[in-house]
């Protein structure tokens, strides 16, 4: 399944025509550098903008318009992709072909998305003060609430330690300490800079006419004059300077062990698919080494898994453990990493990993979001990849290739969230 690519006002337009879905997904991704002075303002913007526009100046008015578009859905948020913060607006509309009277909603949807982005509610030329205040409070509560999910908190803290001198250390949801300095004036200035300079990509997936999509976007999507700034590539560090060990102590009953590793591959490298297979054998699935040995065989963890961040070239191992099992759990995890280096991979582990990867990506054919994510990651990384490419490559990845990349995986940081209320760290 191939996207058709075009440009409009220095914005990428990507259309995938498919009759698999009864809805049409419009996703606008705006790339911002992941920087301390910018991360919180960027995190606020999609939430402020989706509160109201010039024609629909309240949440209620916005929802009334969406309801009038046969129950369409709008969502704004941010996430991290490599060392870029992505401001995302997602609008999902029914395909009029499946509604009584066959109404044509695409043009109305494109115009609505344009208004949300380019015509926010203003007071004296600035973003509405009450909207900014409400979203600052909501951001504060979201960040404070991170600690309620100890596993998520532990991963965020581990990345802060592991990537101490890299932009990737920043949490894309923003920082509480930045909120006091953010005013309608500063946020408006940043919003206008984003419109004028940030790389943007609009993805449209559904049973649509690609020529019509391009014509409607050119007619109804009215960006200001733009001079797009090229963002620097994500920094890739494959060999850590020192193995770091950090403990945070809080009043918790269950320990959270997070191990960060530097991978020898990333999205644009030739070994990307092999690295996916490595992660699959190590800890991505229920048959993987971490799950079967740390959780099932030794009963050391409530959860044990690994995740490969292909844009940054990182592996993160997570295990929720009884605090007294720390040393043993760490030893068994190291044994699994050593087994990968030794090529100690069974035929069953390899075949099940291949099957799970293939199944995961075949399922992506049934998700507009997954199709868009893959296309956007390819664009950001500068290397085109498709589901078809992966499905063709995975069956040919063998133990020797996995063992080869395993030799390049380097342990960087061991982080442990455990009991008590003091904080200590050593390297």
C-alpha positions in Angstrom: 0.0 0.0 0.0 1.7 3.2 -1.2 1.0 6.8 -0.2 0.9 9.4 -3.0 3.0 12.4 -2.1 2.5 16.0 -3.0 3.4 19.5 -1.5 1.3 22.4 -0.5 2.7 25.6 1.0 5.8 23.7 2.1 3.7 21.1 3.8 3.9 17.4 2.8 0.6 15.9 1.6 0.3 12.1 1.7 -2.8 10.3 0.5 -3.5 6.6 0.7 -6.5 5.5 -1.3 -8.0 2.3 0.1 -11.5 0.9 0.4 -10.6 -1.1 3.6 -12.1 1.5 5.9 -15.6 3.1 6.3 -14.0 6.2 7.8 -11.4 8.7 6.5 -8.5 9.6 8.7 -6.8 13.0 8.5 -3.6 13.3 10.6 -1.5 16.5 10.7 2.0 16.0 12.2 4.0 19.1 13.0 7.7 18.5 13.8 9.4 20.6 16.6 12.9 20.3 18.0 13.0 18.6 21.4 14.4 21.4 23.4 14.2 22.4 27.1 12.9 25.9 26.3 10.3 24.6 23.8 9.0 21.3 25.1 6.3 22.6 27.5 5.0 25.2 25.1 4.7 22.6 22.3 2.9 20.3 24.7 0.3 23.0 25.5 -0.4 24.1 21.9 -2.6 21.2 20.6 -4.7 21.2 23.7 -5.2 25.0 23.6 -6.0 25.0 19.8 -8.6 22.2 20.1 -10.5 24.2 22.8 -12.0 26.6 20.2 -11.5 28.5 16.9 -12.8 31.7 15.5 -16.0 30.2 14.1 -16.3 27.6 16.9 -15.1 29.5 20.0 -15.7 26.9 22.7 -15.3 23.2 23.4 -19.1 22.9 23.1 -19.2 24.7 19.8 -16.4 22.6 18.4 -18.2 19.4 19.5 -21.4 20.6 18.0 -19.7 21.0 14.6 -18.1 17.6 14.9 -21.5 16.1 15.8 -22.9 17.9 12.7 -20.3 16.1 10.7 -22.0 12.8 11.6 -20.0 12.2 14.8 -16.5 13.0 13.5 -13.7 12.9 16.1 -10.9 15.4 16.7 -7.9 14.9 19.0 -4.8 16.9 19.6 -1.7 15.7 21.4 2.1 15.5 21.4 4.6 12.6 21.3 8.3 12.0 20.9 9.9 10.7 17.7 13.6 10.5 18.0 14.7 13.9 19.1 11.7 15.6 17.7 8.5 16.5 19.4 5.5 15.9 17.2 2.4 18.1 17.6 -0.4 16.0 16.2 -4.0 16.7 15.2 -6.1 13.7 14.3 -9.6 14.2 12.6 -11.6 11.1 11.7 -14.7 11.4 9.7 -17.3 8.9 8.3 -17.0 8.2 4.6 -20.2 9.7 3.2 -20.6 6.7 0.8 -21.9 4.7 3.8 -24.3 7.3 5.1 -27.9 8.1 4.0 -27.9 10.6 1.2 -24.1 10.0 0.7 -23.0 13.4 2.1 -19.6 14.6 1.0 -17.7 15.5 4.3 -14.1 15.6 3.1 -14.1 19.3 2.1 -15.8 20.3 5.3 -13.3 18.2 7.3 -10.3 19.8 5.6 -11.7 23.3 6.2 -12.4 22.5 9.8 -8.9 21.1 10.4 -7.4 24.2 8.8 -9.5 26.5 11.1 -8.4 24.6 14.2 -4.8 25.1 13.2 -4.8 28.6 11.7 -7.7 30.5 13.3 -7.6 30.0 17.1 -9.7 32.0 19.5 -7.8 35.3 20.3 -8.2 38.1 22.8 -6.4 41.3 21.9 -4.5 39.3 19.3 -3.3 36.7 21.7 -4.4 33.1 22.4 -7.3 33.2 24.9 -6.1 33.6 28.4 -8.6 31.3 30.0 -7.8 28.5 27.5 -4.0 28.9 28.3 -4.7 28.8 32.0 -6.9 25.7 31.8 -4.4 23.8 29.8 -1.5 24.8 32.0 -3.4 23.4 34.9 -4.3 20.2 32.9 -0.6 19.7 32.0 0.5 20.1 35.6 -2.0 17.4 36.6 -0.9 15.1 33.8 2.8 15.4 34.7 2.1 15.0 38.5 -0.1 11.9 37.6 2.9 10.2 35.9 4.0 8.8 39.3 0.7 7.0 39.7 2.0 4.7 36.9 5.3 3.6 38.5 6.4 1.7 35.4 5.9 4.7 33.1 7.6 7.0 35.7 10.6 4.6 36.0 11.1 4.6 32.2 11.0 8.4 32.0 13.5 8.7 34.9 15.8 6.1 33.3 15.8 8.0 30.1 16.6 11.3 31.9 19.7 9.6 33.4 20.7 7.6 30.3 20.4 10.6 27.9 21.5 13.2 30.4 23.3 15.3 27.7 20.9 14.5 24.8 17.6 16.1 23.9 16.0 12.7 24.1 16.0 13.0 27.9 13.1 15.3 27.8 9.5 14.1 28.4 7.4 15.2 25.5 4.4 16.0 27.7 6.2 19.0 29.2 7.7 20.2 32.5 5.9 21.7 35.5 8.8 24.1 36.2 8.3 25.8 32.8 4.6 26.7 33.4 5.0 29.9 35.5 6.9 31.7 32.7 4.3 30.8 30.0 1.8 33.5 29.2 -0.7 34.0 26.4 1.9 36.4 24.8 4.8 33.8 24.9 2.6 31.0 23.8 1.2 33.0 20.9 4.6 33.9 19.7 5.6 30.3 19.8 2.4 29.3 18.0 3.0 31.8 15.2 6.6 30.6 14.8 5.4 27.0 14.6 3.0 27.9 11.8 5.7 29.8 9.9 8.7 27.5 10.3 7.8 24.0 11.5 7.9 21.0 9.0 4.3 19.7 8.6 2.8 16.6 7.0 -0.8 16.0 6.4 -1.8 12.3 5.9 -5.2 11.3 4.4 -6.2 7.6 4.5 -9.5 6.3 3.2 -11.7 5.6 0.2 -11.0 9.0 -1.4 -10.0 10.5 -4.7 -6.3 11.5 -4.4 -6.7 14.3 -7.0 -9.7 15.7 -5.2 -7.8 15.6 -1.9 -5.0 17.6 -3.4 -7.4 20.1 -4.9 -9.3 20.5 -1.7 -6.2 21.0 0.4 -4.9 23.6 -2.0 -8.2 25.4 -1.8 -9.2 25.1 1.8 -6.0 24.7 3.8 -4.6 28.2 4.1 -1.3 28.3 5.9 0.5 31.7 6.3 3.6 32.4 4.3 6.2 29.8 5.4 9.9 29.4 5.6 10.4 25.9 6.9 13.5 25.2 9.0 15.2 21.9 8.6 15.6 20.1 11.9 18.8 18.4 12.9 18.9 14.6 12.7 18.5 12.5 15.9 21.9 11.9 17.6 22.9 8.3 17.7 25.3 7.1 20.4 26.2 3.4 20.1 28.9 3.1 22.8 28.2 4.6 26.2 31.1 6.2 28.0 30.3 4.4 31.3 27.7 2.0 32.7 25.5 4.0 35.0 23.7 2.7 38.1 21.0 4.8 39.6 18.4 4.2 42.4 15.4 6.4 43.3 13.8 5.6 46.7 10.2 6.3 47.3 7.3 4.9 49.4 6.5 2.0 47.0 5.8 -1.7 47.5 7.0 -3.0 44.1 10.3 -2.3 42.5 10.7 -1.1 38.9 13.9 -2.1 37.2 14.7 -0.4 33.9 17.8 -1.2 31.9 18.8 1.1 29.0 21.0 -0.2 26.2 22.5 1.4 23.1 21.7 -0.5 19.9 24.0 -0.8 16.9 21.0 -0.1 14.5 18.3 2.4 13.9 15.4 2.9 11.5 17.5 4.1 8.5 20.2 1.4 8.9 20.5 -1.8 7.0 20.2 -3.8 10.3 16.9 -2.3 11.3 14.8 -5.4 10.6 17.5 -7.6 12.3 17.3 -5.4 15.3 13.5 -5.8 15.4 14.1 -9.6 15.4 16.7 -9.3 18.2 14.2 -7.4 20.3 11.5 -10.0 19.5 13.6 -12.8 20.7 14.8 -10.9 23.7 11.7 -9.5 25.2 9.0 -8.1 22.9 6.6 -11.1 23.1 5.2 -13.6 25.6 7.6 -16.3 24.2 10.7 -14.1 24.5 13.7 -14.8 26.7 12.9 -12.2 29.3 9.3 -13.2 29.8 10.1 -17.0 29.8 13.1 -16.8 32.1 12.7 -13.8 34.3 9.0 -14.1 34.8 8.0 -17.7 34.2 11.0 -19.8 35.1 12.4 -17.8 38.0 9.2 -16.0 39.0 11.2 -12.9 39.6 9.0 -10.3 37.9 5.4 -9.4 37.4 6.3 -8.1 34.0 9.5 -8.4 32.0 9.8 -7.0 28.5 11.9 -5.0 26.1 11.2 -2.2 23.6 13.3 -1.1 20.6 13.2 2.6 19.8 14.3 2.6 16.2 14.5 6.4 15.7 17.0 6.8 18.6 18.6 3.4 18.4 17.8 2.4 22.0 16.6 -0.7 23.8 14.7 -0.4 27.1 14.2 -3.5 29.3 11.5 -3.2 32.0 10.7 -5.5 34.9 8.3 -5.0 37.8 9.9 -7.0 40.7 9.8 -7.6 44.4 12.4 -5.3 45.8 14.3 -8.1 47.4 14.7 -9.8 44.1 16.8 -7.0 42.5 20.2 -8.7 42.4 18.8 -12.0 41.2 16.6 -10.4 38.6 19.5 -8.3 37.3 21.6 -11.4 37.0 19.0 -13.4 35.1 18.5 -10.4 32.7 22.2 -10.2 32.1 22.2 -13.9 31.3 19.6 -13.4 28.6 21.7 -10.6 27.1 24.7 -12.9 27.1 22.7 -15.7 25.5 21.9 -13.4 22.6 25.6 -12.6 22.1 26.4 -16.3 22.2 23.8 -17.0 19.6 21.9 -19.2 22.1 18.5 -18.8 20.2 16.3 -21.8 19.8 14.4 -22.7 16.6 11.2 -22.1 18.5 12.2 -18.7 19.7 13.2 -17.7 16.2 10.1 -19.0 14.4 7.7 -17.6 17.0 9.4 -14.2 16.7 9.2 -14.2 12.9 5.5 -15.2 13.2 4.7 -12.5 15.7 6.4 -9.8 13.8 4.7 -10.8 10.6 1.3 -10.9 12.3 1.9 -7.5 13.9 2.6 -5.9 10.6 -0.2 -7.7 8.8 -2.6 -6.3 11.4 -1.3 -2.8 10.5 -3.1 -3.1 7.2 -6.3 -2.8 9.2 -5.3 0.4 11.1 -5.1 3.8 9.4 -3.0 5.0 12.4 -0.4 2.3 12.0 -0.2 3.0 8.2 0.3 6.7 8.9 2.9 6.1 11.6 5.0 3.9 9.4 4.9 6.4 6.5 5.7 9.3 8.8 8.6 7.4 10.5 10.1 6.7 7.1 9.8 10.4 6.2 11.5 11.6 9.4 14.3 9.0 9.2 14.9 9.6 5.5 14.5 6.0 4.4 11.4 4.7 2.9 10.1 1.5 4.5 6.8 -0.3 4.0 4.9 -3.2 5.5 5.7 -5.2 2.3 9.4 -4.6 2.9 9.2 -6.0 6.4 7.1 -9.0 5.5 9.6 -9.8 2.8 12.6 -9.4 5.0 11.6 -11.1 8.3 11.5 -14.7 7.1 15.2 -14.5 6.0 16.6 -13.2 9.2 18.5 -16.0 10.9 20.3 -16.6 14.2 23.7 -15.5 12.8 22.4 -12.1 11.8 20.7 -11.7 15.3 23.9 -12.8 17.0 25.9 -10.2 15.0 23.8 -7.3 16.1 23.7 -8.6 19.6 27.5 -8.1 19.8 26.9 -4.4 19.2 24.3 -3.9 21.9 25.9 -2.1 24.8 24.5 -1.7 28.3 24.3 2.0 29.3 22.1 2.5 32.4 20.6 0.4 35.2 17.8 2.3 37.0 15.9 0.9 40.0 12.9 2.6 41.6 12.6 1.1 45.1 11.3 1.7 48.6 12.2 4.4 51.2 12.2 8.1 50.7 15.7 9.1 50.1 17.3 9.5 46.6 20.8 8.4 45.8 22.7 8.0 42.6 26.1 6.7 41.6 27.9 6.0 38.3 
